[in-house]
């Protein structure tokens, strides 16, 4: 009975949180999303409201000032945000990947110094991984940290496509501390880098979709960083730390895929009920019904895969395969549903007055970000082979 009561209490608490997020979206995001997206304007007022709601500390433990939400609840929040305006979910995703790296692998001193400021939103940022000549192959990065006699480090290099790069102030920065190491990942380390002398924003990058959130180049020229900013305190562990953080990031991107897929389904359903051809709503035509059936099935299946991945993450299990499956399927569902919604809308789907045009531009980012879907297939296959080796 007590166990059942705890589940019921948790469900009530989750319901209150999700209701609060829905009210925030209806009041502060939905009325402004189209205009802000069209002008590619950073949503400063929306960010302030997210700080007040504690969303920048969603998965940070309560002892460090966060909400301590499970990945399962966090994924439900992200889905709801992405269904209204996907860019807003990206503002907290990159930030919380950085926080997850510190919470899972940082020293206690690092947790005490940074996590409360991350949770409040006083210090915001993301992860600086990708470089101009390397995207998916992180082991090929060229940004180098050179040790100095006093124990500090000097960093030189360039990062690109960094979310929150302009408005963020702190980043989990992946560098080479031993460029000659073999295998290459053993020479990689992860630092907490706050903006300062030698750390410059190169330029804001224009994008097809995913507008409003800033994506930028970050340039490091003899950027000095203290020894105590090395996450975990031991060089050579950066690649492992990043991979652990990206499990949460891929769950987030998968949840965004569900949100976009659901938004496309909702828009197509509403339009099919009101648009008439040959004397009846197009929802009564079998051709449209088949499209909507496939859209609804894809969305439901994607949501279940995200839930499975989030639950594995919450149990502390290795979840790269589950997160990869969720990311792969949910983002492809978003692409397919966005395209079908545009087809169902006909000419109106091509108009900027309708949300489906934005969904159609936002969805491609999901199949590329947090590791391309081609890479997810490799991860899934390798993990499947490893897990079934003795069966």
N, C-alpha and C positions, 0 to 999 in steps of 0.2 A: 504493500500500500504506500509506504514512504517513497519507494523508488518511483511509483506511478505519480505520486504527488510532486516529486521533484521535476519529472518530465512535464507535468502540467504547468508548474510554475515557470519553467524555462520557456514553454510555449507562450505563456501569457507575457513574459518579459520580451520575448522576440516579437510578439505581436505589437506591443507598445512601441518598440524601437522602429519597426517597419512602418507603423502608422505615423510616427513622428517624421520619418524620412518622406513618406508620401505627402504629408502636409507641406514640408519644406519644398518639395518638387513642384507641387501645385501652386504654391504662393510665390516662390522665389526663382524658379528655374523655367517652368513651362511658358510663362508669359513673355520671357525675354530671350529664349534660346534661339529662335529664328533670326532675330535682329543681331544678336551678338555673334552668331555663327557667320552670318552674311558679311559682317564687317571685320571678322577675325579679331574681335576684341577680347582681351583677357577679362574674365568675369570676376572682377575684384569684389563686388558686393556679395556674390554667391560664395566666394571663398571665405569671406568673413562669417557668413551664416554657417558654413561647414565647420569653421573653427568653434563657433558657439555650440554646435551640436556634438562636438567631440569626434568628428569623423576622421580627423588627422591622427587620432589615437585609437582608431577602431579596434585593431588587433594587438595593441600594446597592452601589456599586463597592468592591472589596476595599481599595483605597488609602484609603478612608474608614471602614474597619472592617466593611463589609458582606459578605454572602456572594457578591454579584455574580452572582446567578442570572439567567438569561434570563427574559423574560416567559413563554416557552413552559413552562419548568419551574415557574415561579411559578403559572401557571394550573393545572397538574396538582396542585400542593399545595393550592390553594384549592378545587379540586373535591373533593378527599378530605376536607378539613376540613368543607366545607358539607354533605357527605353524612352527617356525624355530628352536627354542630350548626352551623347557618349563622351564628349570631351571632358565633362565634369568628373566622370569616373577616372579618367586618366590623371587628373591633378592629384588625386589621393593614391592612385595605384603605385606610381613610381616612388612617391614619398614613403609608402608603407613597405615596399620592397627594401628600401634603405633601412627602415626601422626594424624589419624582420632580420636583416643581416646582423644588426647590433644586438637585438634581443636574443638571437639564437647562438651567436658566436663571439660577441663582444666580451671584454673584461667587465667585472662588476663596476669598476670606476667609470668605464665608458657608458655603461647602462645608466648609471646615476647621473652622469653629466649630460647625456644627450636625449635619452628617451622621454623625460618629462617635457623638454622643449619641443621634441617632435610631436608628442601627444597634444600639446596645447596649440600647435600650429605656429608658435613663435619662431621656430626654426623649421623651414620647409625646404624640400628639394626632391632628390631622386637618385637614380643610379647612372653613373657615367661609364658606359662600357664600350659602345660602338665607336669605331674610328673610320676616317675616310677610306682607307684601303682594306678594311676588314669589317664585315657585318656579322654574319653568323659564326665565323671562325674566330672566336674570342682569343684563342691561344696565339693568334697572329698579331695581337696588338703591339704597337711600337712605343706607346707612352712609357717612359722609363723613370723610375725613382732611384736616385743615387744616394747612398748612405754618406753622411758627413761625420767628421770626427766626434762631434758632440752628441751623436746618436739620432739627430734629426735627418730629414730626407729632402732632396732637391728634385722636383718633378718637372719634366719637359715632355710635351706632346700635345696632341689635339684629339678631342672627342667630337662626335657629330650625332645629330638626331637625338639630342638629349632633352627629354620632356622636362618641363619646368626650368629649363636652362636659363631663362631670363629672370623670371620672378622668384625662382628658388635661391636659397642662400647656402645650402649644404648638400654635398653629394657623396655617395659611396663611390669612390674612384678606383677603378681597376687599373693596375699598372704592372710593369715588369720590374721586379727588384733583382732578378738574376736572369738577364736575357740569354745566357748560355746554357741554362738548365735544360736537361732532358729527362723525362718528357717535358714539353714546354710548360705545361700547367703548373709544374712544381716551382717555377720561377715567378709566379704571379702573386700579388698581394693586393689587399683591399684597404684603402684609407678613407677616413672621414675628412673630407676637404671642404672647409668653409671659404667662401669668397674672400679674397684679399689681394695683396700685392703679388703680381705674377699670375693671377687667375683672372682671365678676361673672357667676356662673351664675344665671340667672333661675329656672328650674324644670326638673325632670325631666319628660319627656313620656311619658305612658302609650301603649302600642301594642297592637294586636291580636296581632301576632307579633313576631319579631325581638327577643325579650326577652333580658335578661341584659346586653346592650350598652346603655350609656346614651345616650339621645338628649335633648338639652337646648337651652334657650334661652341665648344668651350676650348679655350687655348691656354696652355700652361707653359710659361717661360720662366725658368728658374724659380718655380713656385716652392717656397720653403714650407715644410710641414713638420710639426713636432713628432717625436717618436711615439707619444701616447695616443696618436691618431691612427695607428696601425690596428685595424680591427682584430681582436684576439691577441695582439701583442707579439705574434710569431710570424715572420715572413714566410712566404711560400704557400699559404693557405687560402689565398684570395679566390682562386677558381672554385674551390669547394664551397666557400662562403656564398659566392654569387649564385652557384647552382641551387643552393638551399633557398636563397631568397627568391629565385625565379620560379620555384614551385608555387609559391603564393601568387607571384605575378601572372603565371599562366592560368591559375584558377580565376584570377580577376579578369583576364582577357576572355576566357571562356564564358564567364558570367556576363561580360559585355556582349558577347556574341548572342547569348540567350536574350538579352534585353533588346538588341537590335532586331533579332528574328521575331520577337513578340510584338515589337512596335510595328514592324512591317505587316505581320499577320493582322493586328488590330486595325491598321489603316485600310488594308485590303478588304477586310470583313465589313467595316463600316461603309466603305465606298460601294461594295457589291450590293449592299442592301438598298442604297439610295439611287444608284445609277440604273436607269431603265433602257432596255433595248427590246424591240419587237413586242412592246406592250407589257413587259414584266421586268422585275429587278434582275440584273445580271447574275445575282446569287442563285437564281433558279435555273441557270443554264449549266448543263453538266460540265462543260469545258472549264467554267469558273470553279465549280464545286470540286473538281479533281485538283486544281491548283491549290485551293484553300485546304483541302484534306492533306495534301503533301506538306504544306506549310505548317499546319497544326501539328502533324506528326513529327516533323523535324524539330520543332520548338520543344515539344514535350520530351523527346529523346535527348536532346541537348541538355535540358535542365536536369535530367536524371544523371547524366554523365558528370555534370558539374557537381552535383550533390555527392556523388560517389567519390570524386577527387577531393572535395573539401573534407569529407568525413575521414578519409585516409590521412590527410594532412593533420586534422585535429587529433587523431590517435597517435601521432608521432611516427607514423610509418613512412617509409620511402614511398613517395607518391609521384615520381617523375613520369611513370607510365600512365597513371590515372589522370594526372594533370595534362599530359600530352594528348591522351584520347579526348578529354573534354575540350581542350583548346582546339584540336583538329576539327572535331565534329561540330562544335557550337559555332565556330567562326565560318565554316563552310555553310552551315545552316543560315547564318546571317547573310552571307553573300547570295545564296539561292533565294531566300525569302525577299530580300530587297529587290532583286531582279524581277521576281514574280509579282510583287506588289506594284512595281512600275508598269508591268504589262497589264495588270488588271485595271490600273488607273488610265491606261491608254495615254492620250496626249497630255492629260492633266498630271500624269506621273513625271512628266518632263518639266513641269512648271515649278519654279522656286516658291510658289505659294503653298505647295503641299509638302508634307514632311518626308514623303517617300523619296524625293529627289535627294535630300540630305542623307537619308539612310543608305542610298545607293552609292554616295560618295564616301561615307564613313566606313562601310563594311570592308573595303579592301585592306585598310590598315590592319584589321584584326588577323588576317591570314598571313601577314608579314611580321607584325610585332611580336616580341617575346619569343623569338625563334620561329622561322618560317614553318609553314605546315609541312613542307617537304622534310625539314629537320625533325619535326614531331613524329613523322612516320618512321624515321630511322630509330628514334628513341624508343618508340613503341615496339618496333620489331625486335630490337636488341634486348629490351627488358622482357618481352614475351619469351624469347629463346632462352634467356638466362633463368627465368622463373620456372620454365617447363623442362629444364635440362634433365632432371631426374625423375620425370613422370613417365 
